[in-house]
Amino acid sequence: MRKKSKRRSKACGPWKRFVKCMDLPEFAAGLDECIEIWGGNTVQIEGAKGIHTYEQDVVKVHMNRYLLVIQGADFDLAHFSDGALRVMGKLQNISWEVE
C-alpha cells in the first residue's frame, strides 16, 4: 500500500496573502521594487526600468509589469541612475496602469 505524502500546496506566503486581503494588484507584492513618498512633494522609486512619459503635470515610469503614474504639478526629475528615480513637485495622485 502506498503511503500518501504530505505535499505542501503552493499557497501564498503571508506577504502575498496580506496584499490580496488589502485588494492591491499582484505586482504590489514584488520585492524588487520600492516606492516611497517623502512629504507631499517627493517620490523615490527603486526598480524603475525607464521613463515612459515626462511632462510638467504627469510622469509615467516603466516598472516590471506596469506603469507607475505620478500626477501633480511642477515636476522635476531630481535623480535617475541604476533603476533609482526621484521625482520632485506638487504631488496629487499616484496610480498604476497595466502595460
N, CA, C and O of each residue as an XYZ file, in Angstrom:
396
protein
N       0.838     -1.171      0.000
C       0.000      0.000      0.000
C       0.884      1.234      0.000
O       1.839      1.339      0.769
N       0.545      2.160     -0.875
C       1.327      3.390     -0.990
C       0.967      4.375      0.092
O      -0.198      4.569      0.440
N       1.982      4.973      0.597
C       1.787      5.969      1.630
C       1.606      7.343      0.977
O       2.391      7.741      0.118
N       0.591      8.038      1.385
C       0.356      9.362      0.831
C       1.349     10.342      1.436
O       1.499     10.437      2.654
N       2.008     11.051      0.568
C       2.956     12.041      1.073
C       2.222     13.371      1.258
O       1.348     13.750      0.478
N       2.609     14.032      2.291
C       2.008     15.331      2.562
C       2.808     16.390      1.827
O       3.890     16.782      2.263
N       2.278     16.836      0.736
C       2.926     17.886     -0.028
C       2.356     19.222      0.384
O       1.153     19.392      0.585
N       3.240     20.128      0.496
C       2.787     21.478      0.789
C       2.224     22.093     -0.466
O       2.882     22.112     -1.506
N       1.053     22.579     -0.376
C       0.480     23.225     -1.550
C       1.209     24.539     -1.789
O       1.799     25.117     -0.876
N       1.160     24.989     -3.006
C       1.828     26.227     -3.348
C       0.951     27.413     -2.965
O       0.625     28.266     -3.790
N       0.592     27.439     -1.722
C      -0.248     28.518     -1.216
C       0.587     29.786     -1.111
O       1.817     29.747     -1.099
N      -0.099     30.882     -1.038
C       0.567     32.174     -0.931
C       1.244     32.311      0.418
O       0.761     31.804      1.430
N       2.360     32.998      0.413
C       3.038     33.314      1.657
C       2.282     34.409      2.378
O       1.317     34.954      1.841
N       2.705     34.741      3.587
C       1.984     35.746      4.369
C       1.948     37.114      3.704
O       0.933     37.806      3.779
N       3.047     37.522      3.049
C       3.054     38.835      2.391
C       2.060     38.876      1.239
O       1.331     39.855      1.080
N       2.026     37.809      0.427
C       1.090     37.764     -0.700
C      -0.356     37.709     -0.215
O      -1.241     38.299     -0.834
N      -0.598     37.004      0.887
C      -1.956     36.981      1.448
C      -2.358     38.368      1.928
O      -3.498     38.791      1.739
N      -1.409     39.079      2.555
C      -1.679     40.436      3.020
C      -2.039     41.348      1.845
O      -2.999     42.116      1.916
N      -1.255     41.253      0.758
C      -1.526     42.073     -0.427
C      -2.901     41.745     -0.993
O      -3.639     42.642     -1.401
N      -3.243     40.469     -1.016
C      -4.546     40.045     -1.535
C      -5.681     40.567     -0.648
O      -6.704     41.024     -1.159
N      -5.508     40.503      0.673
C      -6.528     40.998      1.604
C      -6.721     42.510      1.479
O      -7.829     43.017      1.658
N      -5.647     43.219      1.174
C      -5.720     44.673      1.036
C      -6.268     45.075     -0.324
O      -6.406     46.265     -0.609
N      -6.585     44.084     -1.177
C      -7.133     44.307     -2.508
C      -6.181     45.138     -3.373
O      -6.607     46.013     -4.128
N      -4.877     44.844     -3.247
C      -3.866     45.508     -4.059
C      -3.569     44.647     -5.280
O      -3.821     43.443     -5.257
N      -3.040     45.241     -6.342
C      -2.659     44.430     -7.500
C      -1.545     43.453     -7.140
O      -0.782     43.697     -6.206
N      -1.449     42.335     -7.886
C      -0.461     41.300     -7.579
C       0.961     41.823     -7.585
O       1.783     41.397     -6.774
N       1.261     42.745     -8.495
C       2.629     43.234     -8.587
C       3.046     44.043     -7.366
O       4.231     44.333     -7.197
N       2.102     44.409     -6.520
C       2.435     45.159     -5.310
C       3.231     44.302     -4.324
O       3.851     44.833     -3.403
N       3.216     42.985     -4.514
C       3.959     42.090     -3.631
C       5.410     41.926     -4.058
O       6.179     41.248     -3.377
N       5.793     42.532     -5.165
C       7.157     42.412     -5.658
C       8.166     42.977     -4.675
O       7.977     44.064     -4.128
N       9.228     42.238     -4.460
C      10.246     42.672     -3.511
C      11.392     43.398     -4.201
O      12.269     43.943     -3.531
N      11.396     43.415     -5.531
C      12.476     44.059     -6.254
C      12.154     45.510     -6.601
O      12.936     46.170     -7.284
N      11.031     46.001     -6.144
C      10.618     47.369     -6.400
C      10.237     48.041     -5.086
O       9.704     47.403     -4.178
N      10.517     49.334     -5.002
C      10.169     50.082     -3.804
C       9.761     51.486     -4.217
O      10.457     52.132     -5.000
N       8.636     51.963     -3.694
C       8.154     53.310     -3.973
C       7.936     53.994     -2.632
O       7.166     53.516     -1.798
N       8.616     55.111     -2.432
C       8.496     55.867     -1.190
C       7.997     57.272     -1.506
O       8.387     57.877     -2.504
N       7.135     57.773     -0.644
C       6.642     59.142     -0.772
C       7.195     59.918      0.413
O       6.951     59.565      1.567
N       7.933     60.967      0.124
C       8.526     61.804      1.162
C       7.760     63.107      1.206
O       7.849     63.913      0.280
N       7.006     63.321      2.276
C       6.192     64.533      2.371
C       5.142     64.525      1.281
O       4.632     63.462      0.928
N       4.817     65.650      0.755
C       3.839     65.721     -0.329
C       4.467     66.189     -1.622
O       3.774     66.603     -2.551
N       5.830     66.117     -1.676
C       6.459     66.668     -2.866
C       7.563     65.811     -3.480
O       8.133     66.212     -4.494
N       7.887     64.658     -2.915
C       8.972     63.844     -3.454
C       8.559     62.377     -3.505
O       8.019     61.839     -2.539
N       8.821     61.736     -4.646
C       8.582     60.298     -4.807
C       9.915     59.657     -5.176
O      10.538     60.026     -6.172
N      10.345     58.697     -4.367
C      11.581     57.949     -4.600
C      11.182     56.560     -5.086
O      10.416     55.867     -4.417
N      11.692     56.151     -6.239
C      11.336     54.871     -6.850
C      12.601     54.061     -7.064
O      13.579     54.568     -7.613
N      12.591     52.807     -6.637
C      13.688     51.883     -6.910
C      13.134     50.721     -7.711
O      12.038     50.236     -7.432
N      13.877     50.277     -8.693
C      13.428     49.192     -9.561
C      12.803     49.701    -10.840
O      12.162     48.932    -11.556
N      12.972     50.989    -11.149
C      12.419     51.570    -12.376
C      13.172     51.028    -13.591
O      14.392     50.873    -13.554
N      12.446     50.746    -14.650
C      13.049     50.252    -15.882
C      13.286     51.374    -16.895
O      14.059     51.210    -17.838
N      12.623     52.504    -16.699
C      12.773     53.624    -17.615
C      11.616     54.596    -17.459
O      10.682     54.356    -16.695
N      11.695     55.693    -18.192
C      10.655     56.718    -18.133
C       9.807     56.622    -19.394
O      10.337     56.664    -20.505
N       8.513     56.497    -19.231
C       7.571     56.417    -20.339
C       7.139     57.818    -20.769
O       7.189     58.154    -21.952
N       6.719     58.629    -19.808
C       6.243     59.986    -20.069
C       6.807     60.920    -19.015
O       6.791     60.613    -17.822
N       7.302     62.055    -19.462
C       7.806     63.050    -18.516
C       7.294     64.413    -18.950
O       7.798     65.000    -19.908
N       6.291     64.911    -18.241
C       5.706     66.214    -18.510
C       5.614     66.968    -17.191
O       5.872     66.404    -16.128
N       5.250     68.225    -17.259
C       5.197     69.055    -16.057
C       4.142     68.569    -15.065
O       4.315     68.738    -13.858
N       3.049     67.965    -15.552
C       1.964     67.560    -14.661
C       1.775     66.046    -14.544
O       0.943     65.593    -13.758
N       2.527     65.262    -15.308
C       2.417     63.798    -15.200
C       3.761     63.152    -15.544
O       4.449     63.551    -16.484
N       4.104     62.147    -14.752
C       5.297     61.335    -15.015
C       4.851     59.881    -14.968
O       4.230     59.442    -14.000
N       5.178     59.126    -16.040
C       4.874     57.696    -16.083
C       6.200     56.944    -16.143
O       7.060     57.229    -16.976
N       6.344     55.973    -15.235
C       7.601     55.243    -15.100
C       7.360     53.768    -15.401
O       6.436     53.160    -14.860
N       8.200     53.191    -16.273
C       8.128     51.755    -16.555
C       8.649     50.993    -15.342
O       9.765     51.228    -14.878
N       7.828     50.079    -14.836
C       8.256     49.161    -13.793
C       8.284     47.773    -14.433
O       8.257     47.675    -15.660
N       8.338     46.702    -13.649
C       8.426     45.361    -14.226
C       7.257     45.019    -15.142
O       7.464     44.675    -16.305
N       6.036     45.110    -14.634
C       4.869     44.698    -15.417
C       3.789     45.760    -15.470
O       2.637     45.453    -15.776
N       4.134     46.988    -15.181
C       3.122     48.044    -15.168
C       3.789     49.405    -15.286
O       5.013     49.521    -15.240
N       2.963     50.427    -15.438
C       3.422     51.809    -15.426
C       2.999     52.434    -14.109
O       1.851     52.291    -13.687
N       3.916     53.120    -13.465
C       3.592     53.893    -12.278
C       3.290     55.310    -12.767
O       4.128     55.935    -13.418
N       2.102     55.813    -12.455
C       1.664     57.127    -12.931
C       1.653     58.092    -11.751
O       0.957     57.871    -10.761
N       2.427     59.156    -11.869
C       2.502     60.187    -10.838
C       1.903     61.453    -11.422
O       2.367     61.959    -12.444
N       0.857     61.964    -10.760
C       0.184     63.163    -11.256
C       0.322     64.294    -10.253
O       0.331     64.070     -9.042
N       0.427     65.500    -10.766
C       0.576     66.671     -9.914
C       0.927     67.881    -10.741
O       0.339     68.111    -11.798
N       1.899     68.672    -10.259
C       2.305     69.885    -10.969
C       3.767     70.187    -10.685
O       4.318     69.780     -9.662
N       4.380     70.905    -11.609
C       5.759     71.387    -11.455
C       6.769     70.283    -11.159
O       7.629     70.449    -10.294
N       6.671     69.149    -11.875
C       7.574     68.035    -11.623
C       8.981     68.314    -12.150
O       9.168     68.953    -13.186
N       9.949     67.818    -11.407
C      11.354     67.922    -11.770
C      11.993     66.568    -11.495
O      11.826     66.003    -10.414
N      12.719     66.054    -12.469
C      13.416     64.789    -12.305
C      14.726     65.077    -11.586
O      15.682     65.553    -12.198
N      14.769     64.790    -10.294
C      15.911     65.152     -9.468
C      17.061     64.155     -9.582
O      18.223     64.532     -9.425
N      16.748     62.870     -9.856
C      17.788     61.842     -9.875
C      17.291     60.646    -10.671
O      16.139     60.237    -10.526
N      18.164     60.076    -11.523
C      17.829     58.841    -12.223
C      19.119     58.112    -12.585
O      19.870     58.545    -13.459
N      19.365     56.988    -11.892
C      20.508     56.138    -12.229
C      20.318     54.761    -11.612
O      19.792     54.633    -10.507
N      20.745     53.744    -12.328
C      20.703     52.356    -11.843
C      19.334     51.940    -11.309
O      19.253     51.245    -10.296
N      18.268     52.353    -11.973
C      16.923     51.967    -11.570
C      16.352     52.770    -10.427
O      15.223     52.517    -10.005
N      17.104     53.740     -9.909
C      16.606     54.608     -8.842
C      16.198     55.942     -9.468
O      16.931     56.514    -10.274
N      15.030     56.419     -9.086
C      14.459     57.609     -9.696
C      13.832     58.460     -8.607
O      13.127     57.944     -7.739
N      14.084     59.757     -8.648
C      13.467     60.675     -7.686
C      12.785     61.792     -8.457
O      13.412     62.490     -9.254
N      11.486     61.951     -8.205
C      10.688     62.992     -8.842
C      10.223     63.951     -7.752
O       9.696     63.537     -6.720
N      10.429     65.238     -8.005
C      10.011     66.251     -7.038
C       9.000     67.181     -7.700
O       9.114     67.487     -8.887
N       8.015     67.628     -6.934
C       6.975     68.523     -7.418
C       5.784     68.476     -6.479
O       5.870     67.924     -5.382
N       4.681     69.051     -6.910
C       3.456     69.058     -6.102
C       2.658     67.793     -6.420
O       1.962     67.717     -7.433
N       2.773     66.818     -5.544
C       2.155     65.505     -5.742
C       0.656     65.559     -5.450
O       0.229     66.082     -4.421
N      -0.143     65.003     -6.384
C      -1.592     64.935     -6.189
C      -2.116     63.505     -6.193
O      -3.042     63.185     -5.447
N      -1.533     62.634     -7.029
C      -2.088     61.292     -7.181
C      -1.002     60.341     -7.689
O      -0.156     60.714     -8.500
N      -1.048     59.113     -7.193
C      -0.193     58.050     -7.704
C      -1.085     56.857     -8.028
O      -1.927     56.465     -7.221
N      -0.893     56.282     -9.218
C      -1.706     55.123     -9.610
C      -0.882     54.200    -10.493
O       0.244     54.528    -10.867
N      -1.450     53.044    -10.823
C      -0.803     52.052    -11.664
C      -1.611     51.867    -12.923
O      -2.841     51.920    -12.897
N      -0.913     51.648    -14.039
C      -1.540     51.282    -15.317
C      -0.872     50.007    -15.802
O       0.351     49.879    -15.749
N      -1.671     49.073    -16.272
C      -1.123     47.836    -16.825
C      -0.649     48.136    -18.232
O      -1.352     48.771    -19.018
N       0.572     47.664    -18.545
C       1.121     47.891    -19.885
C       0.502     46.965    -20.889
O       0.846     47.016    -22.070
